[in-house]
Amino acid sequence: MGTILVIDDEEKIRTLLARIIGLEGYEVLQAQDAKTAWKKLEHDPVDVIVCDVKLPDANGVELCRQIKQEYPHCELIMLTAHGNISDGVQAIKNGAFDYITKGDDNDKVLPLIGRAMEKAGLQKRVHELEAKLGKKYSFNNIIGTSAPVKEAISLALKVSATDATVLLLGDTGTGKEVFAQAIHYNSKRKNNNFLAINCSAFGRELLESEIFGHKAGAFTGANKDKRGLIEEADKGTLFLDEIGEMHIDLQSKLLRVLETSEFIKVGDVKSTKVNVRIIAATNRNLQDEIANGKFREDLFYRLNVFMIQLRSLKERKEDIVPLAKYYAQQFAAKTGKKITGMAEGFTKALLNHPWKGNIRELKNVLERALILEDSEILTVESLPFEMQNQSLAPTQGNALSAFSLASVEKLHIQRVLNHTKGNKTEAARLLDIGLTTLYRKIEEYKL
């Protein structure tokens, strides 16, 4: 049910309280002074503390403040022999759950402990969820050991500790939102909102309303006031994906936010103050957009306080297989399948593919492969047809066209060998050729 620590220098009162509380099913610890209490807290997880205001070596009200600093998820109920309003007010200010008088309020102690235990349990669950979020969006979870990834992570770690505006550049599917989330959840803003919007998904008017909000009657259908994302993200982070798609008229409003921390809602006449961090991302060349009159140069320089370039998969091929293995295990866990590895042809096809959609495309391909694969090894047959011939990458002295008869024969033999899990006798039988011929083909095609 939970653990409670009773701190009181009067042994009779302390043991009586401990007995009453213990009969309710709680585990009860006892301490006669502040020094003993600190030792108990260091060795045992405590949910609720029932503490006397007058202790031989400390003031209980001040002790409450110190304990809440060290153990913020622990709730304290202060007890006093003589009610004192100023002490009670200060105890609540110091973080006490409640403040009651001994003897007169004995019948209130157990219900009060129950409510304090509920609050402590809720705070503990919130803390655990926050810890899971922090772990989920940790930089350690970004897959990749290539130099471009290491450099991007190093830069992101450094900027996370600040409130600087960040501009993420990279092709579609390179993981810009993953980096934005990691920056937020490793910053001092992590306990506040992280909100994201794709600027290419809305028209000008709707995007303005979504980001900045509107007043009732501002336009047809605006029946009530609406808070925009920039206001909802106050004290947190707003991620503007595909910022290059934002209409130039809205860019001026965003520039004002970056310069003054103020904005005006659609249909409003007064400014709203916000404290929000902006992380923007784009796959466009903003310098070209500026030259074409589609992006404000002053906004670009405001956004480009700290720029991080995310490279495409074709520029970091060594990350393709680790990423594929990661997504394979993820989807295997979801589907209940057991995947123990990847066939050589499978990995070769992955490495030879251009990955124009980058990580997003790779993720989709792996999900499809897990659905189609019947064995514990991912084989080339589970890949999209256009990728299957890519496992027949030309090798020195053995260049084969994807349309040549030899290429088709090689692919078919590889498929049959995958089907038989390397059993050459069975493969020769299925191919209706002699075992010696099969061995010769394997040598010829370097299978």
N, C-alpha and C positions, 0 to 999 in steps of 0.2 A: 504493500500500500504506500510505502514511503518512509523516509527516515526523518525524525525530529530530534533536535538538540535542545535540551532545557538547560539554561544558564541562570543559576541563582545561588548565592552564598548561604542561604538558609536551607540546611539539609532537609528538614522536615517538609518544607514547602516543595522543595525540588523533587524529593522522592515521591511525595503524594501526587504531584503533577505527572511525574513519569509513570506512575502506576495507572492513573486514570487514562492517560493517553495510550499507554500500552494495551489496555483492555479493549481499545478500539481496533487493534490489529496493527498499529504502527510500530516500527522499530524505534526505540527511544535511547538516546545517548544523554549523558549528564556531564555538566561541568560546573565547578564551584566558583570559577573566576574566568577572566578574559584570557589569561595565559593558557589555561587548560582547554578553553573553547577553541582557540586557534590551533592547538595540537590535534584536537578532534576533527576540525575542518580539513586539516592537511591530510589526514589518513582515511576519512570516511566521507562519502558523498551525502550531503544533507540537503533536504528539500525545504524544511521549515525550521526556524529557530524561535523559541519562546524565551525571551531574555528579560531579566530584571534590570530596571533603570539604574539602581545603586549596586555597584559591585566593588569589592575591596581594592581592586587594582585598575579600575576603569569606570568611565561614565557610560552607561548603557546606550544613551542617545548617540554619543560620539562613536561608540563601538559599532552601532548600527550602520553609520556612514562608512566606516572602514570595511565592514564585512560586505556591504553592497558593492563597494569598489572592487573587491577581490572576487566575490561570488555573486554577480548580478542576478543570477537565476534563482537565488535562494530568497525566500520570503521571511521577514522578521515580524514577530508580534511582541510588543514591549509591554512589560508588566511593572506596575508601581504600587507601593503601599499607600501613597497619598497622591491623589489626582492633581496634576499640575498642567494647566492649559498651555503654558509656554513650552514646557517639555514635550507635550503631546504634539503641538504644531511643529516643533523642530524635528521630532522623531519622524513624522510623516514627510517632512521636507528631505530628511536624510534617507528616505526610501523604505521606511517601515510600512508593513501592510496594515497594521492597526495598533492602537495604544489603549490599554484597558487597566482598570484598577483591580488589585488583588482582592480576593474574598468576595466583594460585592458582585463581581462579574464572573464567578467560577462557572456559572451555567452557560456563559457565552464562549468559554474557551474552546470547547470541542467543535461547535459549529464554525467558529472562527478559523480553527485549524483546518477544517475540511475545505473551507473556501480558499484559504491560503495555499493548501496542497493542490487544489485545482489550478490556481494561477501559476504555481511553480511548475506543474506538469505541462501546462500550455506553453510557458516560456521555454521549457526544455525542448518541447517538440519543435517550436519555432527555431530555436538555436540549431537543432539537428537538421532541419530543412535548409537553413542558411548555410550550414557546413556542407551539406550535399550539393547545394547550388555552387558554392565556392569550389568544391572538388570537380563538379561537372564542367565548370567553365575555367578550370585551371589551365595555365599555359602548358602544364605537363601532359594534358590530354590532346594537344595539337600534334598530330602524327607527322613525322618527317625528320630526317637527319641530314638533309642536304644543306649546303651553305646558305642558299636563299632563305630557307625556312628558319634556320638558326639566327640569321641576321634579323629577320622580321620579328621573331620572338624576343630577341634581345632589345630591340628598339621599343616594342610594345610594353615590355616589362618596365623599362625606364619611364615611359610616359604615363603609365598607369598610376604612378604615385603623385602625379600632378593633376591640375584641372585644365591642362592645355587642350585646345581644339585639335582633333586628329583628322587627317585626310588619308583614307585608304585607297590605293590605286591598284587595279588589277583586272584581268579579264573576268568575264562571267564565270561563276562557279569556282573561284580560287579561294573561297573561305573568308570573305571580307566581314560577313556578319559574325562568324566564329571569333575572329580577332576582336571585333567591336565588343562582343559579350565578355571576352576574356579581360579586356582592358577595364570594362566597367566593374566586373566582379572581383577584380584585384585592386580596386581603388577605394578611397575612403567613402565613396558614394554607394558602395555595394549593397547597403541595407535599404536603399531607395530604388525607385522605379528605373528599369531599363526598358525603353519603348523604341520600337522600330517601325519605319514606314518606307515603302518603296515609292519614290517620287514618280516613277514611270507608270504606276498603276492607276493614277487618277488624273482627271482633267484639271485645268487651272483652278476653277472655282471650288471644286470639291476638295482639291488638295489644300487650298488656302483654309477652308473650313476645318479640315482634319487636323492640320498642324496648329493653326492659331485660334480655332474656335469661333463662335459667332454669338451674337445677341438675338433674342427672339424678335422676329419680324424683319431680320436683315435681308431676307430673300424669301421667295415663295417656298413654303414647306418648313421654314425655320420657326416652328411653333414654340420653342422654348430655348433658353440659353444653353449653350454647349461649350464645355471646356475642351480646348484643343490639346493635342499630344504634348505640345511644348509646355503647357501649364501642368498637365498630368505628370510630366517628367521633372517637375520642380525639385531641386536638390538631388536629382538623379541624372540620367543620361538619355539623350535622344539621338538615335541612330538614323541618319537620313541616307538611305541607300539610293543609288543612281541619282545623285545630286545633279549630275549633268543634264538630266531630263526636266529639272524644275524650270517653270516659265520665268522669264527674265523679270516680270513684274513682281513675282513673289520673292525673287532673290534680294530685292531691296529691303523687304520686310525682315528676311533672315539676317541680312547685314546689320540692321538696327539692333536685333537681339544680341548679336555678337559684339556690337560696339557699346550698347547701353544697358543690356539685360532687360530691355523693355520691348513690348509689342502691343499692337492694338487689334482687338478681335474684330471680325467682320461685323459691321453695323454698329460698332462702339465708337465713343468719342474720347474715351480716356485710356491711358496706358495701363498695362498690367506688368508688374515687376516679376521676374523669375530668376532663379539661380539654377541654371541647367548647363550641363556639359554637352557640346555638340561633337558627334563623331560622324563624318560624312564619308561616302564611298562612291566611286564611279569607275566604269570601264572605258570611259571616254577620255580623249586627250583634251583637257580643259584649256590648254594653251591654244589649240586649234579652234575650240568653241569661242574663246575670247576674240580671236582674229576674225571669226565669222559673225561676231556680234550677238552670239547666243548665250554668252556667259559673262557676268560682270567681273572685270579685272580686280576691282577692290574687294569683292567677295572672295575671289580666288585666294588673294593674299591673306585674308582673314581666316579662311579655312585651312590654308597651307602652313599653319604654325608648325605642325609636326607631321611630316608625310612618311607613310610606310608603303613600300611597293611590295605587292604579293605576286610572285612569279607563277606562270602557268605550269601545268604538269610536264609539258614538253621541255621545259627549262630545268626540270628537277626530276628526271626519270628515276633516280634512285629511291624516290618516295612512293612510286606507283605500287610496287608489290607490298610494302608495309601497310599502305592505305587499304589495298585490296584485302589483305588478311584481316585487318581491323573490321572492315565492313562485313566481310564474310562471317566472322564470329558474331557480330552484332545481329545479322539477319538469321544466322543459325539459331541463336538463342530465342529469337522471336518465333521462328517456325518450328522449333523443337527438333531440328535436324542436327546430325552430327557431321561436322566437316573436319577432317584431319589434315588436309593439305591441298595443294594445287598441282595438277599435272604440268609437265614441262611445256607442252603446247599451249596450255592455258596462260601461263605467265609470259610466254613468248608473245602471244597475241596481245596481251595487255601492254607489254613494252613497245610493241610495234605500232600500236594504235595512236593516232594524232591527238586524241582527247581534246577536241575543240570546246567541249562543254566542261572540261577540267574535272574537279573533284565531284561536282554534282553529277556529271555524266558517268563517272566511275562508280559512284554510289548506286545509280540506277542499274548499271550493267551487272553489278554484284548481286543486287536484289533479284534481278531476273534470273541470274545463274543459279542462285539458291533455290528458286522455285522449280526450275527445270531439272536440276541435278538429282539423279537417283542414287548415286554412290556417295561414299564419304570423301572422295577426291573430286575437286572441281575440274572438269574436263573441258576441252575446247568445244565440244558439242553443245554445252550449255550457254555458250556465248552467242550473241547475234550473228546471223549468217555472214554479214559483211566483215565481221572480225575473225571468222574462222580461218580464212585464207591467210590472215596476217600471222598465223602461227608458222606459216611456211616462209619465214623471212629469208631472203637470199643470203647465202653464206658464200665466202670466198671459194671459188672453184666449183660452186654448185648452185649457180644462179638459175632459179626457176621462175617462169612467168606464172602469175596467178591464173592465167587462162590456158596454160600448156597442159597436155595430156599427162605429162610426168607429175606436174603439180597436183592434179586431181587424184592420180594414183597414190601419191605420197599422203595426201590428206585422208584418203579412204583407208589406207593401211594404218595410219595413226589412230583413226577413229575406232577401227576394229581392235587394235591393241589396247586402247583405253577401255573398250567394252569388256575385253577379256582380262583386264587388269594385268596385262603383261604376259599372259599365258600364250606363248608363241605356237604351241601345238594346236590349241583351240582356235587361235587366230588363223592359222594356215587352213584348218578345216572349214571355217566360215568363209574364207576368201576363195576356197576351192583351188588352192595351189599347193605345191609341195613345200615341206618344211625348209628344204635347202633353198628353194626359190625365195621364200620369205626372208631367210637370213641374208640372202644376197641383196634383196630390196632394202632391208633395214640398214645394211652397210652402205649401200649406194646412196640412200636418202639421209643417212646419218640420223636415224630415228633412235 
